[in-house]
């Protein structure tokens, strides 16, 4: 049985970062001063159950993909970009990531300033539930981004749906 409930996020402060308008979709400014913040977020994400760390099959060289175990992955959802990859982190100096979410959560994340649609969504190459989540600028933002990552994880294992 899939659960349907909302998750809470505050509004992200400040202007949105500058990003590239096409592939590769990258964040160009507002990265944290200390890369350790992003590295800790990545470490947390890969500690989730049934996740393997692989090189992304669709992102820039060096991007680290969150891949769901085939035994645990949702087979009736739109959570995956390619094969078992549902999220990936961009290498330094970027710090942003791409992931899939249920459509209602995409709307919330974008409206509250935490991310934006992947530009290839507009070309029809990815469904409209794949977004960039901006790099955390401080520990408080990293904690909020963990909620978004966990939501994507729940979507990929079928705990939540569109």
Residue pairs with C-beta under 8 A, 6 or more apart in sequence:
2 158
2 159
2 160
2 161
3 154
3 159
3 160
4 160
4 161
5 160
6 108
7 105
7 108
7 147
7 151
8 147
9 108
9 109
9 112
9 114
9 144
9 147
9 148
10 112
10 144
11 112
11 113
12 112
12 113
12 114
12 134
12 141
12 144
13 113
14 30
16 113
16 116
16 134
17 27
17 28
17 29
17 30
17 96
17 134
17 135
18 27
18 28
18 29
18 30
19 25
19 26
19 27
19 28
19 96
19 116
19 132
20 26
20 28
20 119
21 119
22 119
22 120
23 119
23 120
24 59
24 60
25 98
25 118
25 119
25 120
25 132
26 60
26 90
26 94
26 96
27 90
27 94
27 95
27 96
27 132
27 134
27 135
30 134
30 135
30 137
31 38
31 93
31 94
31 95
31 135
31 137
32 38
32 95
32 135
32 136
32 137
32 138
35 92
35 93
35 95
37 136
37 138
37 139
37 142
38 89
38 92
38 95
38 135
38 136
40 142
41 89
41 136
41 142
41 145
41 146
41 149
42 64
42 89
44 146
44 149
45 51
45 66
45 87
45 89
45 146
45 149
46 53
46 64
46 66
48 66
48 150
48 153
49 72
50 68
50 69
50 71
50 72
50 157
51 66
51 67
51 68
51 69
51 153
52 67
52 69
53 64
53 65
53 66
53 67
54 64
54 65
54 67
54 85
55 61
55 62
55 63
55 64
55 65
56 63
56 64
56 65
56 85
56 88
57 65
57 82
57 83
57 85
58 81
58 82
58 85
58 88
59 65
59 88
59 90
59 98
60 90
60 91
61 91
62 91
63 88
63 89
63 90
63 91
64 88
64 89
64 91
65 85
65 87
65 88
66 85
66 86
66 87
66 88
66 89
66 99
66 149
66 153
67 83
67 84
67 85
67 86
68 74
68 80
68 84
68 86
68 156
68 157
69 84
70 84
72 157
73 79
73 80
73 84
73 156
73 157
73 158
74 155
74 156
74 157
74 158
75 158
76 158
77 155
77 156
77 158
77 161
77 162
78 100
78 127
78 129
78 162
79 86
79 100
79 152
79 155
79 156
80 86
80 100
80 156
81 88
81 98
81 100
81 126
81 130
86 99
86 100
86 152
86 153
86 155
86 156
87 97
87 98
87 99
87 100
87 149
87 152
87 153
87 156
88 97
88 98
88 99
89 95
89 96
89 97
90 96
90 97
90 98
94 135
95 135
95 136
96 132
96 133
96 134
96 135
97 132
97 133
97 149
98 118
98 130
98 131
98 132
98 133
99 130
99 131
99 133
99 148
99 149
99 152
100 129
100 130
100 131
100 152
100 155
100 156
101 109
101 129
101 131
101 148
101 151
101 152
101 155
102 129
102 151
102 155
102 160
102 161
102 162
103 128
103 129
103 162
104 162
105 148
105 151
105 155
106 117
106 128
106 129
106 131
109 115
109 131
109 133
109 148
110 116
110 117
110 131
114 133
114 134
114 144
114 145
114 148
115 131
115 132
115 133
115 134
115 148
116 131
116 132
117 128
117 130
117 131
117 132
118 126
118 130
118 131
118 132
120 126
121 127
121 128
121 130
129 162
133 145
133 148
133 149
136 142
136 144
136 145
151 160
154 160
155 161
